[in-house]
Amino acid sequence: MVVASLAFVEFLVIILARDIYLNGLHIYTLGASSPNLAIPENYIVPVRIILEVDSISIFMAIIAASVSLAAAIYSLSFMKGETGQNRFYTLLLLLVAGMFGMVLTGDLFNLFVFLEIASIAGAALVAFRTKFADTAEGGLKYIVISTVAALMVLFAIGIFYAQYNLLNIGALAHVMQYTMLDKIALVLLAIAFMMKLASVPLHMWCPDTYSVAPAGITI
């Protein structure tokens, strides 16, 4: 069922990619009277979850869908015989939801929320096989590094909001003046995502985490 669901998601993402290619940027505002509400003049954006899908974000969504589908297919055999498979696949879908939210959101605070969703689900998946002694350590290292990265993202978001009273990514791109505070916030964001990506020299958590995580999650 999970594999079929993720395959259907990838099919929908590919259809959306074709529409983006033909018609350009899509904006979807959850909770608005008109879900396809465009950004109004002067970049006054309502406080809602705003999804903005352009060529870059749909490309990343295709990658996320493909990797998630591959992970689910591989996990069918890898997790065979393991207990708690319902919990495992629930966490996997939660992780996928967090990834899609991060690449499709048009709002910095919602980026933080989806990052936290993916981090919590990821930490639970890393520590899922409790029969191994090192899983708790691997999960703890993952959640600690994820928490530090999330705090840096939140601090950067606070800097942007204090200066511009905006959280919409498209609006910020138009009004950002690249002051010293802006540069500090951008550096914080870069470091945070380097930590999440295990980029050198911020990769110290990766060996202990990947060695205990279910193989499908490390794809």
C-alpha positions in Angstrom: 0.0 0.0 0.0 2.8 2.4 0.9 4.6 1.7 -2.4 1.4 2.2 -4.4 0.8 5.4 -2.6 4.2 6.8 -3.2 4.1 5.7 -6.9 0.8 7.6 -7.2 2.4 10.6 -5.6 5.3 10.5 -8.1 2.8 10.3 -10.9 1.0 13.4 -9.6 4.3 15.2 -9.2 5.2 14.4 -12.9 1.8 15.7 -14.0 2.4 18.9 -12.0 5.8 19.3 -13.5 4.4 19.2 -17.0 1.9 21.9 -15.9 4.7 24.0 -14.4 6.7 23.7 -17.7 3.7 24.8 -19.7 2.2 27.5 -17.5 4.9 28.6 -15.1 4.8 29.3 -11.3 1.9 27.9 -9.3 0.9 29.5 -6.0 -1.5 27.6 -3.6 -2.7 29.3 -0.4 -4.2 26.9 2.0 -7.2 28.3 3.8 -7.7 31.3 1.4 -11.0 32.0 -0.2 -9.2 31.4 -3.5 -6.5 28.7 -3.1 -4.7 30.0 -6.2 -4.4 33.5 -4.7 -1.5 35.3 -6.3 0.9 37.5 -4.2 -0.9 40.8 -3.9 0.7 44.2 -4.5 3.3 45.5 -2.0 3.9 41.8 -1.1 1.3 41.8 1.7 0.9 38.0 2.2 -1.7 36.4 4.6 -0.5 34.3 7.5 -1.3 30.9 6.0 0.6 27.9 4.6 1.6 29.0 1.1 2.9 26.5 -1.4 4.9 28.0 -4.4 5.8 25.5 -7.1 8.3 26.6 -9.7 10.8 24.8 -11.9 13.4 24.3 -9.2 10.9 23.2 -6.5 9.2 20.8 -8.8 12.5 19.3 -9.8 13.4 18.8 -6.1 9.9 17.3 -5.6 10.5 14.8 -8.4 13.8 13.8 -6.7 12.1 13.5 -3.3 9.3 11.4 -4.8 11.7 9.1 -6.6 14.0 8.6 -3.6 11.0 8.0 -1.3 9.6 5.4 -3.7 13.0 3.7 -4.0 13.3 3.6 -0.2 9.8 2.1 0.2 10.5 -0.6 -2.4 13.8 -1.5 -0.8 12.3 -1.5 2.7 9.8 -4.2 1.7 12.5 -6.8 1.7 14.9 -5.2 4.2 12.2 -4.8 6.9 10.6 -8.2 6.3 10.4 -10.0 9.6 10.8 -6.9 11.6 8.2 -6.0 14.2 6.3 -2.7 14.1 6.2 -2.3 10.4 3.0 -0.2 10.6 4.9 2.3 12.7 7.9 2.2 10.4 5.9 3.0 7.2 3.9 5.6 9.1 7.1 7.4 10.0 8.4 7.0 6.5 5.3 8.7 5.1 5.7 11.5 7.7 9.3 11.9 6.6 8.2 12.1 3.0 5.5 14.7 3.9 8.2 16.8 5.6 10.5 16.6 2.6 7.7 17.7 0.2 6.8 20.5 2.5 10.3 21.8 2.6 10.7 21.9 -1.2 7.3 23.3 -2.0 6.6 25.8 0.8 6.7 29.5 0.0 7.1 30.6 3.6 10.1 30.5 5.8 8.3 29.6 9.0 6.5 26.7 7.3 9.9 25.7 6.1 11.0 25.4 9.7 7.9 23.5 10.6 8.3 21.0 7.8 12.0 20.7 8.7 11.1 19.7 12.2 8.5 17.2 11.0 11.2 15.5 8.8 13.8 15.7 11.6 11.5 14.0 14.2 10.4 11.3 11.8 14.0 10.8 10.7 15.2 10.4 14.3 12.5 7.9 15.1 13.4 5.9 12.0 17.1 5.9 12.8 16.4 4.5 16.3 13.6 2.2 15.0 15.5 -1.1 15.4 15.8 -1.1 19.1 17.1 -4.6 19.3 20.5 -3.2 18.4 22.5 -1.5 21.2 23.7 1.5 19.2 20.4 2.6 17.8 19.6 4.9 20.7 22.9 6.6 20.4 22.6 7.1 16.6 19.0 8.5 17.0 20.2 10.8 19.8 23.0 12.2 17.7 20.7 12.7 14.8 18.1 14.5 16.9 20.7 16.7 18.6 22.3 17.8 15.3 18.8 18.3 13.8 17.8 20.5 16.8 20.9 22.6 16.6 20.3 23.1 12.9 16.6 23.9 13.4 17.5 26.5 16.1 19.8 28.2 13.6 17.1 28.2 11.0 14.6 29.7 13.5 17.2 32.4 14.5 17.8 33.3 10.9 14.0 33.5 10.3 13.7 35.8 13.3 16.4 38.1 11.8 14.5 38.4 8.5 11.2 38.9 10.2 12.6 41.6 12.6 13.9 43.6 9.6 11.2 43.2 7.0 8.1 41.9 8.8 7.8 39.2 6.2 8.2 35.5 6.0 7.2 34.8 2.4 10.2 33.7 0.5 9.2 35.4 -2.8 8.5 38.7 -1.0 11.8 38.6 0.9 13.7 38.0 -2.4 12.3 41.3 -3.7 12.9 43.5 -0.6 16.1 42.0 0.9 18.8 44.6 1.0 21.7 42.3 1.9 22.6 44.1 5.1 25.1 42.6 7.5 22.2 41.1 9.4 20.9 39.6 6.2 24.3 38.0 5.5 24.4 36.6 9.0 21.0 35.1 8.6 22.0 33.6 5.2 25.1 32.1 6.7 23.1 30.6 9.5 20.8 29.0 7.0 23.7 27.7 5.0 25.4 26.1 8.0 22.1 24.6 9.2 21.5 22.9 5.9 25.1 21.8 5.7 24.6 20.1 9.1 21.5 18.4 7.8 23.2 17.3 4.7 26.3 16.0 6.6 28.6 18.2 4.5 32.2 18.4 5.5 33.2 19.5 8.1 29.8 19.1 9.7 29.5 15.4 9.0 30.5 14.0 12.4 27.1 12.6 13.2 26.7 10.7 9.9 28.7 7.5 10.5 27.1 6.6 13.8 23.6 7.4 12.5 23.8 5.6 9.1 25.4 2.5 10.6 22.3 1.8 12.7 19.5 3.2 10.6 17.4 0.9 8.4 19.1 0.7 5.0 16.1 2.1 3.1 16.2 5.3 5.1 19.8 6.0 4.2 19.1 6.2 0.5 
